[in-house]
């Protein structure tokens, strides 16, 4: 039986970072991956492919908006998503090369196969060739990620009804698309397809999209989604989905409304990839509903030497947070100082809708509920020189800060490069900075960063 100091199940962001950190601490590390390629679902099925398609959609929409400047653009009716995503293969290969290089330089062994627990310290790995080998380690990390929920009653197939893993297999761009679920994945894909000229209808049982995001930012997104002819069915519950004929999906709502479309994307929830792990052999049990694992602040499960990181432990389920979780888990496992410069409640979120949204810290609803005396300052990109130059006249940056101490409490952005701009606010928050920093800072001009100064002045003028 081959022995390791650490065995990691999954080579996605959390598993990769855990492996590199353990290796840096001088440990013998093996990474088990059940696909024939490394990188996890985000690299091959989710994050990178969808963001590649998004960039294509933004590019095409940008050319359309600039028709008056001499550019013209049109999309053929029979164009396939594959044709729109020609760069996907190049991007994925480039990122796989990066991960492979990280593993090679740190002497991390990659083991292809499906892992399951034999006992607390031993994993059985069924290789791609069908052979089973047993591996032993003093520390085991579960980084198996998650997959889309597929509830009974939803007629998933290869031609009409899709989940977030299969939607990019569409053979052509539909005329009409129904999206069930107004969370991150649903909103991102709705924006992408609307940008490509598809008539999109979103069905969401809550009364607003992106329930965790700042209300004003979401209202702005909803306005621009309607501007692209997207229909929002909010506060509506799906009661049945039926495929009729070769090109029609009928979605019945509890209110009696009916939504007709060519294709349907179901995005209601994700479940942890824990079924095949044989968790009972190690005394662990996943949550029955979402199949997630419970961990403590150090990412330990109920079995001290078994850790879990990334999507398999649930919220926030981001590649960035998964990486940090993997690093911190290995620092704890081997007694190293592994404190994060970013506080747990101040992890940035990037939502790749069109327009883009990003946030860090508290939103107005949370501060109001907590009884915090806060003030807000906003800057519209239409009033920032770079926003006018780039044509991003619908963007906005909002700063939330304490009225007395002026401590920065939250930053919320919608518009171009929001997920990049957010890190400036994040850095100030991580170091306990106040809104006064932006009032006195000097930023390059013209840049969208100048919105920070304008938002700070707008807020301070209200005191």
C-alpha positions as CSV (number, residue, x, y, z in Angstrom):
1,X,0.0,0.0,0.0
2,X,1.4,3.4,-1.1
3,X,1.6,6.0,1.7
4,X,1.4,9.8,1.6
5,X,1.3,12.5,4.2
6,X,-1.7,14.0,2.5
7,X,-4.3,12.7,0.0
8,X,-6.6,15.2,-1.7
9,X,-9.7,14.1,-3.4
10,X,-10.3,16.6,-6.3
11,X,-8.0,18.8,-8.3
12,X,-10.2,21.9,-8.5
13,X,-9.2,25.3,-7.0
14,X,-9.5,24.1,-3.4
15,X,-7.7,20.8,-4.0
16,X,-5.0,22.4,-6.0
17,X,-4.2,25.1,-3.4
18,X,-4.3,22.5,-0.6
19,X,-1.9,20.3,-2.4
20,X,0.6,23.1,-3.2
21,X,0.5,24.4,0.4
22,X,1.1,20.9,1.9
23,X,4.0,20.4,-0.5
24,X,5.5,23.7,0.5
25,X,5.4,22.4,4.1
26,X,7.6,19.5,3.0
27,X,4.8,16.9,2.8
28,X,4.3,14.0,0.4
29,X,1.1,14.8,-1.5
30,X,-1.2,12.9,-3.8
31,X,-4.1,14.4,-5.7
32,X,-6.9,12.1,-6.8
33,X,-9.0,13.2,-9.8
34,X,-11.9,11.2,-11.1
35,X,-11.9,12.9,-14.6
36,X,-9.2,12.1,-17.1
37,X,-8.1,15.7,-16.9
38,X,-7.2,17.9,-14.0
39,X,-8.7,21.2,-13.0
40,X,-12.2,20.3,-11.7
41,X,-15.6,21.1,-13.0
42,X,-15.1,24.9,-12.9
43,X,-12.3,24.6,-15.4
44,X,-14.0,22.2,-17.8
45,X,-17.8,22.7,-17.4
46,X,-18.6,25.9,-15.5
47,X,-16.5,29.0,-14.7
48,X,-14.1,29.2,-17.6
49,X,-16.4,28.0,-20.5
50,X,-19.3,30.2,-19.3
51,X,-17.0,33.3,-18.9
52,X,-15.5,32.7,-22.3
53,X,-19.0,32.7,-23.8
54,X,-19.8,35.8,-21.8
55,X,-16.8,37.7,-23.2
56,X,-17.9,36.8,-26.7
57,X,-21.4,38.1,-26.0
58,X,-20.1,41.3,-24.5
59,X,-17.8,41.8,-27.5
60,X,-20.6,41.2,-29.9
61,X,-22.9,43.5,-28.0
62,X,-20.2,46.2,-27.9
63,X,-19.8,46.1,-31.6
64,X,-23.6,46.5,-32.0
65,X,-23.6,49.5,-29.7
66,X,-20.8,51.0,-31.7
67,X,-22.6,50.7,-35.0
68,X,-22.5,54.5,-35.3
69,X,-18.7,54.4,-35.2
70,X,-18.4,52.3,-38.4
71,X,-18.6,48.8,-36.9
72,X,-21.3,46.3,-37.7
73,X,-22.0,42.9,-36.3
74,X,-24.7,40.2,-36.8
75,X,-25.1,36.7,-35.6
76,X,-26.2,34.0,-38.0
77,X,-29.4,32.1,-37.0
78,X,-27.6,28.8,-37.2
79,X,-24.4,29.7,-35.4
80,X,-23.5,27.2,-32.6
81,X,-22.2,28.0,-29.1
82,X,-19.1,26.1,-30.1
83,X,-18.4,28.6,-32.8
84,X,-18.9,31.4,-30.3
85,X,-16.5,29.7,-27.9
86,X,-13.6,29.0,-30.2
87,X,-11.3,30.4,-27.6
88,X,-12.5,28.1,-24.8
89,X,-10.2,25.2,-25.7
90,X,-7.2,27.5,-25.7
91,X,-8.1,29.0,-22.3
92,X,-8.7,25.7,-20.7
93,X,-5.5,24.2,-22.1
94,X,-3.6,27.2,-20.8
95,X,-5.0,26.9,-17.3
96,X,-4.4,23.1,-17.3
97,X,-0.8,23.8,-18.1
98,X,-0.6,26.1,-15.2
99,X,-2.0,23.6,-12.8
100,X,0.2,20.8,-14.2
101,X,3.2,23.0,-13.8
102,X,2.3,23.8,-10.1
103,X,2.0,20.1,-9.4
104,X,5.2,19.2,-11.2
105,X,7.3,21.9,-9.6
106,X,6.1,20.9,-6.1
107,X,6.5,17.1,-6.7
108,X,2.7,16.5,-6.3
109,X,1.6,13.1,-7.7
110,X,-1.6,13.0,-9.7
111,X,-3.7,9.9,-9.4
112,X,-6.6,9.5,-11.9
113,X,-9.5,7.5,-10.6
114,X,-12.6,7.5,-8.3
115,X,-11.8,7.6,-4.5
116,X,-13.8,6.1,-1.7
117,X,-13.0,5.6,2.0
118,X,-12.0,2.2,3.2
119,X,-11.4,3.4,6.8
120,X,-10.2,6.6,8.5
121,X,-6.8,6.7,6.8
122,X,-7.2,4.5,3.7
123,X,-8.8,5.4,0.3
124,X,-9.6,2.9,-2.4
125,X,-9.0,4.4,-5.8
126,X,-10.7,2.8,-8.9
127,X,-8.5,3.8,-11.8
128,X,-9.7,4.8,-15.2
129,X,-8.6,1.3,-16.3
130,X,-10.9,-0.3,-13.7
131,X,-8.1,-1.5,-11.4
132,X,-8.4,-0.6,-7.7
133,X,-5.5,0.5,-5.5
134,X,-5.5,1.4,-1.8
135,X,-3.7,4.5,-0.6
136,X,-3.0,5.6,2.9
137,X,-2.4,9.1,4.4
138,X,-2.3,10.8,7.7
139,X,-4.4,13.7,6.4
140,X,-7.2,13.5,3.9
141,X,-8.8,16.5,2.2
142,X,-12.2,16.2,0.5
143,X,-12.4,18.8,-2.4
144,X,-14.9,17.0,-4.6
145,X,-16.9,20.1,-5.5
146,X,-20.6,20.1,-6.4
147,X,-22.9,19.5,-9.3
148,X,-26.3,20.9,-10.4
149,X,-29.4,19.6,-8.7
150,X,-31.6,17.4,-10.8
151,X,-34.9,17.0,-9.0
152,X,-37.6,14.5,-10.0
153,X,-40.2,16.1,-12.2
154,X,-37.8,18.1,-14.3
155,X,-37.5,16.3,-17.7
156,X,-33.8,16.8,-18.3
157,X,-32.7,15.7,-21.8
158,X,-30.1,16.5,-24.4
159,X,-32.3,18.5,-26.6
160,X,-34.7,20.7,-24.6
161,X,-34.1,20.9,-20.8
162,X,-30.6,21.6,-19.5
163,X,-28.6,22.2,-16.3
164,X,-25.6,24.4,-15.9
165,X,-23.2,21.5,-16.8
166,X,-25.0,20.7,-20.1
167,X,-26.3,24.1,-21.3
168,X,-23.1,24.7,-23.3
169,X,-23.9,21.6,-25.4
170,X,-26.6,23.4,-27.2
171,X,-26.3,22.8,-30.9
172,X,-27.6,26.3,-31.8
173,X,-28.7,29.5,-30.2
174,X,-32.4,29.3,-29.4
175,X,-35.0,32.0,-30.1
176,X,-36.5,31.7,-26.7
177,X,-35.0,30.4,-23.4
178,X,-36.7,29.9,-20.0
179,X,-34.3,30.1,-17.0
180,X,-35.6,28.6,-13.8
181,X,-33.8,30.2,-10.8
182,X,-32.7,33.8,-10.3
183,X,-29.4,33.0,-8.5
184,X,-25.9,33.7,-9.7
185,X,-25.8,31.0,-12.4
186,X,-29.3,31.7,-13.7
187,X,-28.7,35.5,-13.9
188,X,-25.3,35.0,-15.6
189,X,-26.6,32.7,-18.3
190,X,-29.8,34.8,-18.8
191,X,-27.7,37.9,-19.4
192,X,-25.4,36.0,-21.8
193,X,-28.2,34.7,-23.9
194,X,-30.1,37.9,-23.9
195,X,-27.0,39.6,-25.1
196,X,-27.0,37.2,-28.0
197,X,-30.5,38.2,-29.0
198,X,-32.4,35.4,-27.3
199,X,-35.8,36.2,-25.8
200,X,-35.2,35.1,-22.2
201,X,-37.7,34.6,-19.3
202,X,-36.4,34.2,-15.8
203,X,-38.7,32.5,-13.2
204,X,-37.7,33.1,-9.6
205,X,-39.9,32.3,-6.6
206,X,-38.4,35.2,-4.5
207,X,-39.4,38.8,-5.2
208,X,-36.0,39.8,-6.4
209,X,-33.0,38.3,-8.1
210,X,-29.7,37.5,-6.3
211,X,-31.3,37.5,-2.8
212,X,-28.0,38.1,-1.0
213,X,-27.0,41.2,-3.0
214,X,-27.6,44.9,-2.3
215,X,-31.1,45.8,-3.3
216,X,-30.2,49.0,-5.2
217,X,-27.6,47.1,-7.2
218,X,-30.0,44.3,-8.0
219,X,-32.7,46.8,-9.0
220,X,-30.2,48.3,-11.4
221,X,-29.4,44.9,-12.9
222,X,-33.1,44.1,-13.2
223,X,-33.7,47.4,-15.1
224,X,-30.9,46.6,-17.6
225,X,-32.1,43.0,-18.0
226,X,-35.5,44.3,-18.9
227,X,-33.8,46.7,-21.3
228,X,-32.5,43.7,-23.2
229,X,-36.1,42.3,-23.5
230,X,-35.6,39.8,-20.7
231,X,-38.9,39.0,-18.9
232,X,-38.7,38.6,-15.2
233,X,-41.3,36.4,-13.5
234,X,-40.5,37.2,-9.8
235,X,-42.5,35.7,-6.9
236,X,-43.5,32.9,-9.2
237,X,-43.3,29.1,-8.5
238,X,-42.9,26.4,-11.1
239,X,-45.5,23.6,-10.9
240,X,-44.7,21.6,-14.0
241,X,-42.3,21.5,-17.0
242,X,-43.4,19.7,-20.2
243,X,-41.6,19.1,-23.5
244,X,-44.1,19.4,-26.4
245,X,-42.9,18.3,-29.9
246,X,-39.5,19.0,-31.3
247,X,-39.1,22.6,-30.3
248,X,-41.3,23.6,-27.5
249,X,-41.0,23.6,-23.7
250,X,-44.0,24.6,-21.6
251,X,-43.5,25.8,-18.1
252,X,-46.6,26.1,-15.9
253,X,-46.5,28.5,-12.9
254,X,-48.5,28.3,-9.7
255,X,-50.2,31.6,-10.5
256,X,-51.7,30.1,-13.7
257,X,-49.2,31.8,-16.0
258,X,-47.6,29.7,-18.8
259,X,-44.1,30.3,-20.2
260,X,-43.3,28.9,-23.7
261,X,-39.8,28.6,-25.0
262,X,-37.6,26.5,-27.3
263,X,-35.2,25.5,-24.5
264,X,-35.1,25.6,-20.7
265,X,-32.2,26.0,-18.3
266,X,-32.8,24.7,-14.7
267,X,-30.5,26.4,-12.1
268,X,-32.2,25.8,-8.8
269,X,-29.4,24.7,-6.4
270,X,-26.3,22.5,-6.4
271,X,-25.5,19.4,-4.4
272,X,-22.2,18.2,-3.1
273,X,-20.3,15.4,-4.9
274,X,-20.2,13.1,-1.9
275,X,-22.3,10.0,-2.9
276,X,-19.4,7.8,-4.0
277,X,-17.1,8.6,-1.1
278,X,-18.4,5.9,1.2
279,X,-18.4,8.4,4.1
280,X,-19.9,5.9,6.5
281,X,-16.6,4.1,6.5
282,X,-15.0,7.1,8.2
283,X,-17.9,8.0,10.4
284,X,-19.1,11.0,8.3
285,X,-22.5,11.9,6.9
286,X,-23.4,14.5,4.4
287,X,-26.5,16.7,4.7
288,X,-29.4,14.8,3.3
289,X,-30.9,17.7,1.2
290,X,-27.8,19.1,-0.4
291,X,-25.2,16.4,0.3
292,X,-22.8,18.9,1.8
293,X,-20.2,18.3,4.6
294,X,-20.1,20.3,7.8
295,X,-16.7,21.7,8.9
296,X,-15.4,23.9,11.7
297,X,-13.5,27.2,11.4
298,X,-10.3,25.2,10.4
299,X,-12.2,23.2,7.8
300,X,-12.0,20.0,9.8
301,X,-14.9,17.6,9.6
302,X,-16.1,15.6,12.6
303,X,-13.0,13.4,12.0
304,X,-10.1,15.6,13.0
305,X,-7.6,14.5,10.3
306,X,-10.2,14.7,7.5
307,X,-10.7,18.2,6.0
308,X,-13.2,19.5,3.5
309,X,-13.0,22.6,1.3
310,X,-14.7,24.3,-1.6
311,X,-18.2,23.8,-3.0
312,X,-18.6,20.5,-1.0
313,X,-19.0,22.5,2.2
314,X,-21.4,25.0,0.6
315,X,-21.5,28.8,0.8
316,X,-19.8,30.9,-0.6
317,X,-18.8,28.3,-3.3
318,X,-16.3,30.5,-5.1
319,X,-13.1,29.5,-6.7
320,X,-11.3,32.3,-4.8
321,X,-12.6,31.2,-1.4
322,X,-12.0,27.6,-2.2
323,X,-8.3,28.3,-2.8
324,X,-8.0,30.1,0.5
325,X,-9.9,27.3,2.3
326,X,-7.5,24.7,0.9
327,X,-4.4,26.8,2.0
328,X,-5.7,27.4,5.5
329,X,-6.7,23.8,6.0
330,X,-3.2,22.6,5.3
331,X,-1.6,25.2,7.5
332,X,-3.8,24.1,10.4
333,X,-3.2,20.4,9.7
334,X,0.5,20.8,10.1
335,X,0.6,23.4,12.8
336,X,1.7,26.4,10.7
337,X,0.5,30.0,11.0
338,X,-2.1,30.4,8.3
339,X,-4.1,33.5,9.1
340,X,-5.7,35.1,6.2
341,X,-5.2,38.8,5.4
342,X,-8.9,38.9,4.3
343,X,-11.4,38.5,7.1
344,X,-14.1,35.8,6.6
345,X,-16.9,38.3,6.2
346,X,-15.0,40.4,3.7
347,X,-14.4,37.9,0.9
348,X,-15.2,39.6,-2.5
349,X,-17.9,38.3,-4.7
350,X,-17.9,38.6,-8.5
351,X,-21.1,38.0,-10.4
352,X,-20.5,37.9,-14.2
353,X,-23.9,39.2,-15.3
354,X,-24.1,41.9,-18.0
355,X,-23.5,44.4,-16.5
356,X,-21.1,42.9,-14.1
357,X,-21.7,43.0,-10.3
358,X,-19.2,42.8,-7.4
359,X,-19.4,43.3,-3.7
360,X,-17.5,43.0,-0.4
361,X,-18.7,43.6,3.1
362,X,-22.2,44.4,4.3
363,X,-25.1,45.6,2.2
364,X,-27.7,48.2,3.2
365,X,-30.3,45.7,4.3
366,X,-27.9,43.9,6.6
367,X,-26.7,47.1,8.2
368,X,-30.2,48.4,8.7
369,X,-31.3,45.1,10.3
370,X,-28.2,45.2,12.6
371,X,-29.0,48.8,13.6
372,X,-25.7,50.2,12.4
373,X,-25.6,54.0,11.9
374,X,-24.3,54.1,8.4
375,X,-24.2,56.4,5.5
376,X,-23.8,55.8,1.8
377,X,-21.9,57.5,-1.0
378,X,-22.5,56.7,-4.7
379,X,-20.8,57.5,-8.0
380,X,-22.4,57.0,-11.4
381,X,-20.0,55.8,-14.1
382,X,-21.8,58.3,-16.4
383,X,-20.2,61.1,-14.3
384,X,-16.8,59.5,-14.4
385,X,-14.6,60.4,-17.5
386,X,-13.5,56.9,-18.2
387,X,-17.1,55.7,-18.0
388,X,-18.1,58.2,-20.7
389,X,-15.1,57.2,-22.8
390,X,-15.9,53.5,-22.6
391,X,-19.6,54.0,-23.0
392,X,-20.4,52.3,-19.6
393,X,-22.9,54.9,-18.6
394,X,-25.1,52.6,-16.5
395,X,-22.4,51.6,-14.0
396,X,-22.5,52.6,-10.3
397,X,-20.2,52.3,-7.3
398,X,-21.6,52.6,-3.8
399,X,-19.6,52.9,-0.5
400,X,-21.2,52.2,2.9
401,X,-19.5,53.5,6.0
402,X,-20.1,54.2,9.7
403,X,-21.5,57.7,10.3
404,X,-19.3,58.3,13.4
405,X,-16.1,56.4,12.8
406,X,-16.3,56.6,9.0
407,X,-15.0,53.0,8.9
408,X,-15.7,51.4,5.5
409,X,-18.4,48.7,5.9
410,X,-19.2,47.7,2.4
411,X,-18.5,48.3,-1.3
412,X,-21.0,47.5,-4.1
413,X,-20.4,47.9,-7.8
414,X,-22.3,47.3,-11.0
415,X,-20.8,48.0,-14.3
416,X,-17.6,47.4,-16.4
417,X,-14.7,45.8,-14.5
418,X,-16.7,45.6,-11.3
419,X,-14.9,42.4,-10.2
420,X,-11.6,44.1,-10.7
421,X,-12.5,47.4,-9.1
422,X,-13.8,45.7,-5.9
423,X,-10.3,44.8,-4.7
424,X,-9.4,48.4,-4.0
425,X,-12.3,48.6,-1.5
426,X,-11.5,45.2,-0.2
427,X,-7.9,46.2,0.6
428,X,-9.0,49.3,2.5
429,X,-11.5,47.2,4.5
430,X,-9.0,44.5,5.3
431,X,-6.7,47.1,6.8
432,X,-9.5,48.8,8.9
433,X,-9.5,51.9,6.7
434,X,-12.1,54.6,6.5
435,X,-13.9,56.3,3.7
436,X,-11.5,59.3,4.3
437,X,-8.9,57.3,2.4
438,X,-10.7,57.7,-0.9
439,X,-11.2,61.4,-0.3
440,X,-7.5,62.0,0.0
441,X,-6.2,59.4,-2.5
442,X,-4.8,60.3,-5.9
443,X,-5.9,57.9,-8.7
444,X,-4.9,57.8,-12.3
445,X,-7.1,59.9,-14.6
446,X,-9.1,59.0,-16.5
447,X,-9.9,55.6,-14.8
448,X,-13.0,54.0,-13.4
449,X,-11.1,54.0,-10.1
450,X,-11.9,57.7,-9.8
451,X,-15.4,56.6,-8.9
452,X,-14.1,55.7,-5.4
453,X,-13.2,59.4,-4.8
454,X,-16.5,60.7,-6.2
455,X,-18.5,58.2,-4.1
456,X,-16.5,59.1,-0.9
457,X,-17.1,62.8,-1.4
458,X,-20.8,62.2,-2.1
459,X,-21.2,60.2,1.1
460,X,-19.1,62.6,3.3
461,X,-21.1,65.5,2.1
462,X,-24.2,63.9,3.6
463,X,-22.8,64.1,7.2
